């Protein structure tokens, strides 16, 4: 379960960080917690790319949380 979450998170940060014009930063300041910040998405193509990447990540992490509810929870905070 931890490996699945780590693989999803690391891949998302890598793919988003390699996108020209976007900055991505992931942190795991304590065991069992992580954050991902991405910005700025100024071009329409970046917003579409970011939306698709976010949907993939939310679906993947949500699937892990649903399969292992005793070990994994997920909360999403958005900022504008």
Secondary structure, DSSP 4 states (H G I P E B T S, - for coil): -HHHHHHHHHHHHHHHHTSTT-EEEEE--STT--EEEEE---SHHHHHHHHHHHHHHHHHHHHHHHHTTTT---------
